[in-house]
Amino acid sequence: MQILDYSHNSLLVLASLMVAVMAGFTGFSLTRGLSERSVAQRKILIALAAVALGGGIWSMHFVAMLGLQLPILFYYDAAITLASALIAILVVGSALLILHFWKRTVGTLILAGVIVGLGVLAMHYLGMSAMELCQALYTPTGVALALVSSCALNIAAFAVAYGQRTQRNIVVGTLFFGFAVFAVHFIAISGADFVAVDSLSEVGPLISNEVMAIAVVLSSFVLCGAFLLTGVTVLAPSQPELQPQPQPQAPAEPEGSAPEVPPQEAPAPPAATQKQIPYELEGRTLFLDTQDVAAIRAEGHYTHLYTTKDKLFCVWSITEAEKRLSPGPFLKTHRSYLVNPAYVTGFERLKDNGVCHFEVASLAKVPVSRSRLRAVRDALGV
């Protein structure tokens, strides 16, 4: 049994790294702010993120395999190749469910990193087993090194990306994740040898390198499109707050002249707080009493009103709502939320922020930013 010499195409190696980075950024960006969404929305976005991350792991592997240059012709078994992609997606989905439906602690971050690390390795070795007319041989040392590095690097990636859900952490976590997937593949390849085999062990139809290239190009194109869409959303500048305009100063009186005494005007009455909030329903504008609204949430340039039973659309922006309803029953907990403390059923203090819990339709909890934490606790008496 003769060991085959092999090399790599450097451009495809670089392309595989870019695919892994794009997949990481897309997946981590899709899961940003999930705590503010309903359970159904969280499940949908977790599924999309799992496809992005798992599909990215698969695409990175086979982009790199397209760059593997062997002196013989070989094929891939389609069924095993498909199974390797599904394993990557399911494993990543399991880790994301743990991170977004369990209490996020150091233990859950480590568990998620280990699950994804094992998933990356399982996808890699299953994908390698799909090779026909060529077989990869492994050493226990090479497998152990790949296992340790995969788990360690993925734990680091998830710890960074989920330690604090900031834009900076997502970017740094993306780089860790992309490097983790990339490094594990080539660490595992470095611990393997290749030999030619005559027999075929077909489970499904065979795929040539040309067909595999088309599949990888399509999957990479989808990932690239998702990457661009999430990049535009994440990197879009926040809407600037209105700055107060400077008041013009009265011209100075010439020396020696007596200043004019302006006539006394009655003080303007304070602006009355708006007692009703408009909302749109079936092409009509209706009004809701402020006391019936549990919370107001920003949605782009508009807002949603949450009552005990309904979620309603309002044409006000969150800035306009705060201006029109102040002073009033509402308390600002976050740049995107105004809440009515009368509807708060619980308060949870986190490391440097907090969460207000509700029992209203489509709204289980509202984040409390660090800058608003003291005001919210004072208002709630906790």
C-alpha positions as CSV (number, residue, x, y, z in Angstrom):
1,M,0.0,0.0,0.0
2,Q,1.8,3.1,-1.2
3,I,1.4,6.4,0.6
4,L,0.4,9.2,-1.9
5,D,2.1,12.6,-2.0
6,Y,-0.2,15.5,-1.8
7,S,-0.2,19.3,-1.8
8,H,-2.7,22.2,-1.5
9,N,-3.7,25.0,-3.8
10,S,-3.0,28.2,-1.8
11,L,-5.8,30.2,-3.3
12,L,-8.4,27.6,-2.4
13,V,-6.9,27.3,1.1
14,L,-7.4,31.1,1.6
15,A,-10.9,30.9,0.1
16,S,-11.8,28.2,2.7
17,L,-10.7,30.5,5.5
18,M,-12.9,33.3,4.1
19,V,-15.9,31.0,3.9
20,A,-15.5,30.0,7.5
21,V,-15.2,33.6,8.6
22,M,-18.3,34.7,6.6
23,A,-20.3,31.8,8.1
24,G,-19.2,32.7,11.6
25,F,-20.1,36.3,11.2
26,T,-23.5,35.5,9.7
27,G,-24.4,33.0,12.3
28,F,-23.4,35.1,15.3
29,S,-25.1,38.2,13.9
30,L,-28.4,36.4,13.3
31,T,-28.5,35.4,17.0
32,R,-27.8,38.9,18.3
33,G,-30.6,40.3,20.4
34,L,-32.6,37.1,20.6
35,S,-33.4,37.6,24.2
36,E,-35.7,40.5,23.1
37,R,-37.7,38.3,20.7
38,S,-40.5,35.9,21.2
39,V,-39.9,32.1,21.5
40,A,-41.1,31.5,18.0
41,Q,-38.8,34.1,16.5
42,R,-35.9,32.8,18.5
43,K,-36.4,29.3,17.1
44,I,-36.6,30.5,13.6
45,L,-33.4,32.7,13.9
46,I,-31.6,29.8,15.7
47,A,-32.5,27.5,12.8
48,L,-31.1,30.1,10.2
49,A,-28.0,30.6,12.3
50,A,-27.4,26.8,12.5
51,V,-27.7,26.5,8.7
52,A,-25.2,29.4,8.3
53,L,-22.7,28.1,10.8
54,G,-23.1,24.4,10.0
55,G,-23.3,25.0,6.3
56,G,-20.2,27.2,6.6
57,I,-18.3,24.4,8.4
58,W,-19.2,22.0,5.6
59,S,-18.4,24.5,2.8
60,M,-15.1,25.4,4.4
61,H,-14.1,21.7,4.5
62,F,-15.0,21.0,0.9
63,V,-13.5,24.2,-0.4
64,A,-10.3,23.1,1.2
65,M,-10.7,19.5,-0.2
66,L,-11.0,21.0,-3.7
67,G,-7.6,22.5,-3.0
68,L,-6.2,19.1,-2.1
69,Q,-4.1,17.9,-5.0
70,L,-3.5,14.2,-5.2
71,P,-1.8,12.2,-8.0
72,I,-5.0,10.1,-8.6
73,L,-8.6,10.7,-9.6
74,F,-11.1,10.3,-6.7
75,Y,-14.8,10.8,-6.1
76,Y,-17.2,11.5,-3.2
77,D,-20.1,9.5,-2.1
78,A,-23.2,11.8,-2.3
79,A,-25.1,10.2,0.6
80,I,-22.2,10.4,3.1
81,T,-21.3,14.0,1.9
82,L,-24.9,15.1,2.5
83,A,-24.9,13.4,5.9
84,S,-21.8,15.3,6.9
85,A,-23.5,18.6,6.2
86,L,-26.6,17.6,8.2
87,I,-24.5,16.6,11.2
88,A,-22.7,20.0,11.2
89,I,-26.1,21.9,11.1
90,L,-27.7,19.7,13.8
91,V,-24.8,19.9,16.1
92,V,-24.5,23.7,15.8
93,G,-28.3,24.0,16.2
94,S,-28.1,22.1,19.5
95,A,-25.3,24.3,20.8
96,L,-27.3,27.5,19.9
97,L,-30.4,26.1,21.6
98,I,-28.4,25.6,24.8
99,L,-27.0,29.1,24.6
100,H,-30.4,30.8,24.0
101,F,-32.8,28.7,26.0
102,W,-30.7,27.8,29.1
103,K,-29.2,30.3,31.6
104,R,-26.0,31.5,30.0
105,T,-23.1,30.6,32.4
106,V,-19.5,29.6,32.0
107,G,-20.6,26.0,32.0
108,T,-23.1,26.4,29.2
109,L,-20.5,28.3,27.1
110,I,-18.0,25.5,27.6
111,L,-20.7,22.9,26.8
112,A,-21.7,24.7,23.6
113,G,-18.0,25.0,22.5
114,V,-17.4,21.3,23.2
115,I,-20.5,20.3,21.3
116,V,-19.5,22.4,18.2
117,G,-15.9,21.2,18.5
118,L,-17.0,17.6,18.4
119,G,-19.4,18.4,15.6
120,V,-16.7,20.1,13.5
121,L,-14.5,17.0,13.9
122,A,-17.4,14.6,13.2
123,M,-18.2,16.5,10.0
124,H,-14.6,16.4,9.0
125,Y,-14.0,12.7,9.4
126,L,-17.4,11.7,8.0
127,G,-16.7,14.0,5.0
128,M,-13.3,12.4,4.5
129,S,-14.9,8.9,4.6
130,A,-17.0,9.9,1.6
131,M,-13.8,9.7,-0.6
132,E,-13.9,6.9,-3.1
133,L,-10.9,5.3,-4.8
134,C,-8.8,7.1,-2.2
135,Q,-8.7,6.4,1.6
136,A,-7.4,8.5,4.4
137,L,-5.3,6.9,7.2
138,Y,-5.1,8.4,10.6
139,T,-2.9,8.1,13.7
140,P,-4.2,8.2,17.3
141,T,-1.9,11.2,17.9
142,G,-3.3,13.1,15.0
143,V,-6.9,12.4,16.0
144,A,-6.2,13.4,19.6
145,L,-4.5,16.6,18.6
146,A,-7.4,17.5,16.3
147,L,-10.0,16.7,19.0
148,V,-8.3,18.9,21.7
149,S,-7.7,21.8,19.3
150,S,-11.2,21.7,18.0
151,C,-12.8,21.8,21.4
152,A,-10.4,24.4,22.8
153,L,-10.7,26.8,19.8
154,N,-14.5,26.5,19.7
155,I,-14.9,27.1,23.4
156,A,-12.8,30.3,23.0
157,A,-14.9,31.4,20.0
158,F,-18.2,31.0,21.9
159,A,-16.8,32.5,25.1
160,V,-15.8,35.6,23.2
161,A,-18.9,35.9,21.0
162,Y,-21.3,35.2,23.8
163,G,-19.5,36.7,26.8
164,Q,-20.9,40.1,26.0
165,R,-23.2,40.4,22.9
166,T,-21.5,43.5,21.5
167,Q,-20.6,44.2,17.9
168,R,-16.9,44.1,18.8
169,N,-17.3,40.7,20.5
170,I,-19.2,39.3,17.5
171,V,-16.4,40.3,15.2
172,V,-13.7,38.9,17.4
173,G,-15.7,35.7,18.1
174,T,-16.2,35.4,14.3
175,L,-12.4,35.5,13.8
176,F,-11.9,32.8,16.5
177,F,-14.6,30.6,15.0
178,G,-13.3,30.9,11.4
179,F,-9.8,30.2,12.5
180,A,-11.1,27.2,14.7
181,V,-12.8,25.5,11.8
182,F,-9.9,26.3,9.4
183,A,-7.2,25.1,11.9
184,V,-9.0,21.9,12.8
185,H,-9.3,20.8,9.2
186,F,-5.6,21.3,8.4
187,I,-4.5,19.9,11.8
188,A,-6.5,16.7,11.0
189,I,-5.2,16.6,7.4
190,S,-1.6,17.0,8.7
191,G,-2.1,13.9,10.8
192,A,-3.4,11.8,7.9
193,D,-1.9,9.9,5.0
194,F,-3.7,9.0,1.7
195,V,-3.6,5.7,-0.2
196,A,-5.2,4.6,-3.4
197,V,-7.9,1.8,-3.2
198,D,-9.4,-0.2,-6.0
199,S,-12.8,-1.1,-4.5
200,L,-15.8,1.2,-4.2
201,S,-18.0,1.2,-1.1
202,E,-20.9,3.3,-2.5
203,V,-23.8,4.2,-0.2
204,G,-25.1,6.8,-2.7
205,P,-24.3,8.0,-6.2
206,L,-20.7,9.3,-6.8
207,I,-19.8,13.0,-7.1
208,S,-16.8,14.1,-9.1
209,N,-14.6,17.1,-8.1
210,E,-16.3,19.1,-10.8
211,V,-19.8,18.5,-9.4
212,M,-18.6,19.0,-5.9
213,A,-17.1,22.4,-7.0
214,I,-20.5,23.5,-8.3
215,A,-22.2,22.5,-5.0
216,V,-19.5,24.3,-3.0
217,V,-19.7,27.4,-5.1
218,L,-23.5,27.6,-4.7
219,S,-23.3,27.1,-0.9
220,S,-20.6,29.7,-0.6
221,F,-22.6,32.1,-2.8
222,V,-25.6,31.7,-0.4
223,L,-23.3,32.3,2.6
224,C,-21.7,35.3,1.0
225,G,-25.2,36.8,0.3
226,A,-26.2,36.2,3.9
227,F,-22.9,37.6,5.1
228,L,-23.5,40.8,3.2
229,L,-27.1,41.2,4.4
230,T,-26.2,40.7,8.1
231,G,-23.2,42.9,7.7
232,V,-25.4,45.8,6.4
233,T,-27.8,45.3,9.3
234,V,-25.1,45.0,12.0
235,L,-22.8,47.8,10.7
236,A,-25.6,50.3,9.9
237,P,-25.1,53.5,12.0
238,S,-27.7,54.0,14.7
239,Q,-30.1,56.9,14.3
240,P,-28.6,60.0,15.8
241,E,-30.4,61.7,18.6
242,L,-31.7,65.1,18.1
243,Q,-29.5,67.8,19.6
244,P,-31.0,70.9,21.1
245,Q,-30.6,73.9,18.9
246,P,-28.8,76.9,20.4
247,Q,-31.0,79.8,21.3
248,P,-30.2,83.1,19.6
249,Q,-28.9,85.7,22.0
250,A,-30.4,89.2,22.3
251,P,-28.2,92.0,20.9
252,A,-26.3,93.9,23.5
253,E,-27.7,97.3,24.6
254,P,-25.6,100.4,23.6
255,E,-23.8,102.1,26.5
256,G,-25.6,104.8,28.3
257,S,-29.1,103.8,27.1
258,A,-31.6,102.5,29.6
259,P,-32.5,98.9,28.9
260,E,-36.0,98.3,27.8
261,V,-38.2,96.5,30.2
262,P,-40.1,93.8,28.4
263,P,-43.8,93.6,29.2
264,Q,-44.5,90.9,31.7
265,E,-46.0,87.8,30.2
266,A,-47.9,85.1,31.9
267,P,-45.9,81.9,32.2
268,A,-46.8,79.3,29.7
269,P,-48.7,76.4,31.1
270,P,-46.8,73.1,31.2
271,A,-47.5,70.8,28.2
272,A,-50.1,68.2,29.1
273,T,-49.0,64.6,28.9
274,Q,-50.6,62.8,26.0
275,K,-53.2,60.4,27.4
276,Q,-53.8,58.4,24.2
277,I,-51.4,56.6,21.8
278,P,-52.4,56.1,18.2
279,Y,-52.1,52.7,16.5
280,E,-52.9,51.4,13.0
281,L,-55.4,48.5,12.5
282,E,-57.0,47.5,9.2
283,G,-56.3,50.8,7.5
284,R,-57.7,52.9,10.4
285,T,-56.0,54.9,13.1
286,L,-57.3,54.1,16.5
287,F,-56.3,55.2,20.0
288,L,-55.3,53.4,23.1
289,D,-55.2,54.8,26.7
290,T,-51.6,55.0,28.0
291,Q,-52.6,53.1,31.1
292,D,-53.5,50.1,28.9
293,V,-50.0,49.9,27.4
294,A,-47.5,47.6,29.1
295,A,-44.5,48.5,27.0
296,I,-43.4,50.3,23.8
297,R,-40.7,48.8,21.6
298,A,-38.7,50.4,18.8
299,E,-39.1,48.7,15.4
300,G,-36.9,50.7,13.0
301,H,-38.5,54.2,12.6
302,Y,-41.7,53.0,14.2
303,T,-42.8,51.2,17.4
304,H,-44.9,48.4,18.6
305,L,-47.3,48.7,21.6
306,Y,-47.8,45.7,23.9
307,T,-51.0,45.3,25.9
308,T,-52.0,42.3,27.9
309,K,-53.5,40.7,24.8
310,D,-52.2,42.4,21.7
311,K,-49.2,43.7,19.9
312,L,-50.1,46.8,17.9
313,F,-48.3,49.0,15.3
314,C,-47.7,52.7,16.1
315,V,-46.3,55.3,13.6
316,W,-44.4,57.1,16.4
317,S,-40.7,56.5,16.7
318,I,-39.3,55.6,20.1
319,T,-37.9,59.1,20.5
320,E,-41.3,60.7,19.6
321,A,-43.1,58.4,22.0
322,E,-40.7,59.2,24.9
323,K,-41.2,63.0,24.2
324,R,-45.0,62.9,23.9
325,L,-45.5,60.6,26.9
326,S,-43.2,62.4,29.3
327,P,-43.9,63.0,32.1
328,G,-46.1,59.9,32.4
329,P,-46.3,56.3,33.5
330,F,-43.6,55.1,31.2
331,L,-40.0,54.4,32.2
332,K,-37.1,54.0,29.7
333,T,-35.2,50.8,30.3
334,H,-33.2,50.6,27.1
335,R,-32.7,52.7,24.0
336,S,-35.4,50.6,22.3
337,Y,-37.9,50.2,25.2
338,L,-40.3,52.2,27.3
339,V,-42.2,50.2,29.9
340,N,-45.1,50.8,32.3
341,P,-43.8,49.7,35.7
342,A,-47.4,48.6,36.7
343,Y,-47.1,45.7,34.3
344,V,-43.7,44.4,35.5
345,T,-44.1,41.1,37.2
346,G,-40.5,40.4,38.0
347,F,-37.0,41.9,37.9
348,E,-33.7,40.0,37.3
349,R,-30.3,41.5,38.0
350,L,-27.6,40.2,35.6
351,K,-23.9,40.9,35.7
352,D,-23.9,44.5,34.5
353,N,-27.5,45.0,33.3
354,G,-30.9,43.5,34.1
355,V,-34.2,42.2,32.7
356,C,-37.9,43.1,33.5
357,H,-40.3,40.2,33.2
358,F,-43.9,40.6,31.9
359,E,-46.9,38.4,31.5
360,V,-48.4,40.0,28.3
361,A,-48.9,38.9,24.8
362,S,-45.7,38.4,22.7
363,L,-43.5,40.0,25.4
364,A,-41.9,37.9,28.1
365,K,-39.1,40.2,29.1
366,V,-37.5,43.5,28.4
367,P,-33.7,44.3,28.7
368,V,-32.5,46.9,31.1
369,S,-29.3,48.6,30.0
370,R,-26.5,49.3,32.5
371,S,-27.0,53.1,32.2
372,R,-30.7,52.7,33.1
373,L,-30.3,50.1,35.8
374,R,-30.4,52.4,38.8
375,A,-33.4,54.4,37.6
376,V,-35.4,51.2,36.9
377,R,-34.5,49.7,40.3
378,D,-35.6,52.9,42.0
379,A,-38.9,53.0,40.1
380,L,-39.6,49.3,41.0
381,G,-38.4,49.7,44.6
382,V,-35.8,46.9,44.4
